[in-house]
Structure formats: C-alpha cells, structure tokens
Amino acid sequence: MMLSSDLVDELHMLLLFDPANTQEGLKVHSTAEPSSVSAAQRLFEKGLITQPDGGYLTGLGQDAAEHAQALITILTSGGTEP
C-alpha cells in the first residue's frame, strides 16, 4: 500500500498532538498551508478530532495518535529486534 499525500498530511497532523495530554488541542488557522487545513477537516470527518479546524483528539484520535507516535519511534530508533 502506498501512502497518499493526504494520508501523510493526516499522519503529520496527528503527530502534532500530544496523546498523553488530553487537555492540549490544536488550532489550524485558515491562513495555514492548504494541506494542513484539508488534513484537519478529513481527521474531523473521520472522527479523530473534535473540530474541523483542530480542537482535541477524540478517543479514537488518541488511539491513532499513540500508534502514530509509536510507529515513528520504531522507524527512527535504528534498533533491531533480537
């Protein structure tokens, strides 16, 4: 499966959230990059964030952000499984 630029933008947006802090949200301003504005809208439509311009992670969004963070950690750690 190839990752589309839309999915990469959505992953990038998820990585901006801190899944350990449910009180911290994001605001994507209308002057932001169009790809960021669109990614936030898609994440909202998928039920991962609370507002079309950011807001907070939903329960599903928190799970997704935790998995995204874990994947980035695995891919950038350079470690190998014994």
C-alpha positions as CSV (number, residue, x, y, z in Angstrom):
1,M,0.0,0.0,0.0
2,M,1.4,3.4,-1.0
3,L,0.7,6.3,1.3
4,S,-1.0,9.1,-0.5
5,S,0.0,12.7,0.2
6,D,-3.4,13.1,2.0
7,L,-2.6,10.3,4.4
8,V,0.9,11.6,5.0
9,D,-0.6,15.1,5.8
10,E,-3.1,13.4,8.2
11,L,-0.3,11.5,10.0
12,H,1.7,14.7,10.3
13,M,-1.3,16.4,11.9
14,L,-1.8,13.5,14.3
15,L,1.9,13.7,15.3
16,L,1.4,17.4,16.3
17,F,-0.9,16.3,19.1
18,D,0.3,15.0,22.5
19,P,-1.7,11.9,23.2
20,A,-0.6,12.0,26.8
21,N,-2.2,15.4,27.4
22,T,-5.9,15.3,26.6
23,Q,-6.2,19.0,27.7
24,E,-3.9,20.2,24.9
25,G,-5.5,20.8,21.5
26,L,-4.6,22.4,18.2
27,K,-6.0,25.2,16.1
28,V,-5.4,25.2,12.4
29,H,-5.8,28.7,11.2
30,S,-7.4,29.5,7.8
31,T,-4.0,31.0,6.8
32,A,-2.2,27.7,7.4
33,E,-1.0,25.6,4.5
34,P,-4.0,24.3,2.5
35,S,-2.7,20.7,3.0
36,S,-2.9,21.2,6.8
37,V,-6.4,22.8,6.6
38,S,-7.6,19.9,4.5
39,A,-5.9,17.3,6.7
40,A,-7.7,18.7,9.8
41,Q,-11.0,18.6,8.0
42,R,-10.5,15.0,7.0
43,L,-9.5,14.0,10.5
44,F,-12.6,15.6,11.8
45,E,-14.8,13.8,9.3
46,K,-13.2,10.5,10.3
47,G,-14.0,11.2,14.0
48,L,-10.4,11.6,15.1
49,I,-10.5,15.3,16.2
50,T,-13.4,17.3,17.7
51,Q,-13.4,20.3,15.3
52,P,-12.9,20.8,11.6
53,D,-10.0,23.2,12.3
54,G,-8.4,21.1,15.0
55,G,-9.7,21.0,18.6
56,Y,-8.9,18.0,20.7
57,L,-8.3,14.3,20.0
58,T,-11.4,12.1,20.3
59,G,-10.9,8.7,22.0
60,L,-10.3,7.2,18.5
61,G,-8.0,10.0,17.7
62,Q,-6.0,9.5,20.8
63,D,-5.5,5.8,19.9
64,A,-4.4,6.8,16.4
65,A,-2.0,9.4,17.7
66,E,-0.5,7.0,20.1
67,H,0.0,4.4,17.3
68,A,1.5,7.1,15.0
69,Q,3.9,8.1,17.7
70,A,4.9,4.5,18.4
71,L,5.4,3.9,14.7
72,I,7.7,6.9,14.3
73,T,9.7,5.8,17.4
74,I,10.2,2.4,15.9
75,L,11.1,3.6,12.5
76,T,13.6,6.2,13.8
77,S,15.2,4.3,16.6
78,G,17.5,2.3,14.4
79,G,17.3,-0.6,16.7
80,T,16.9,-4.2,15.6
81,E,14.8,-6.9,17.1
82,P,16.9,-9.7,18.6
